[in-house]
Amino acid sequence: MMLYMFHGFAFEGLEKEYNDNIQVKEAEKAELDQILKEPKLEVLIQTVNNNEFYAAMLQLENYRASKCTVHDQICGSYSYYFIGHWGEVKVAIVQTGMGNNGAYGSWYETKKAMHFIPNLRYIFAVGVCGGMKGKVALGDVVVSKVIAGYTDLKITDKGWANRSLKNVLTEDNFYQFLSKAETQREVQEKLIFGTVLSAPWLIASIDMQKQLIEELPEAKDAVAFEMEGYGIVQACYGKFINCMVVKGVSDLADKNKKDNWQPTAAKNATHYLKEMVKKAKHIFET
């Protein structure tokens, strides 16, 4: 059996430095206070590549032309929050860097969002993912029942032990709404509910899929792979913020991986989530 060695990435060590250094540009402080701190702004949509970002933006209603810009001095990065509505629910859309870690990754951008959007309650990682071959098809929409990281591994002669966090959504009111049979019958997309494996590397190997299933208990129920969900889980750990992956299958995480399905997959995922958020406005209002 081929052994794949991974490097674990530390998130927690950055938190104090982040909290000590993050700043708002003074010239934009009034706009930030007015827009980002509004009580009803509780939903953040995180996207990564342009296919994901444009799919989300095309679904945004009552879009505010003046995008809201925030800046921090750790790496001189800017984040642009686009504010609008999905039905009667106010949402913000942001485009992050790829992966869980790094200066522009999902962990960092989630921490920034938590700082600037004090009423944040839901974070959705929306876009595209690689599907577990034999369990999903191209264009299906994957909804995370569990987000399972697999970055913090102990590898011994007896096998792998996964020490990563999990985010289990079965008790979440919005997830319960999504998983109802009558809710699923109302949508046109094919839905797949299950465990989503998340780590800061891209899977394009059937051998890697087989090894993960062999070594990790979480992988046996996995339906998809992606790179951002676990960073959000770690950033939200201990907070009253729900996080969920809703992504369209754009490839089957094998050697034939291509990007031509990404626009369709991103559109399917974003359209589905928007319609569900609109139908579940009572959940977001409570």
QUIQUI-V960159 format. One line per field, one symbol per residue. ss: DSSP state (2 for helix, 1 for strand, 0 for the rest). phi: phi as a letter, one per 40 degrees, with the letter a starting at -180 (. if undefined). burial: # if it has 16 or more other ideal C-beta (glycine too) atoms within 10 Angstrom, else .. Layout:
ss=???
phi=???
burial=???
This chain:
ss=0000000000022222222221000222222222200000001111100222222222001000000111110000011111111100111111100000000002222222222200000111111111101001000011111111100011110011110001110000222222202222000000111111110000000222222222202222211111002222222000000111111111100000000002222222222222222220222220
phi=.cbccbbcbcbcccccccccbcbbcdcbccccdcccccdccbbbbbbbccdcccccccccbfccccccbbbbccbgcbbbbbbabbgcccbbbbbbccgcbgcbccccccdcccccbcccbbbbcbibacccdgbbbdgcbcbccbbbcaccbbbbcchbbcbccbbbbcccccccccccccccccbcccbbbicbcbacaccaacccdccccccbdcccbcbababbdcccdcccdgbcbcbacbbccbabfbccdbbcccdccccdcccccdcccccbdccccc
burial=........#.#......#...#.#......##..##....########..#######.##.......#.#.#......#.######..########..####.##############..#############..##..###############......#.#.#..#.#..#.##..##.......#.#.##########..###..##.##..##.##..###############....##############......#################..#..##..
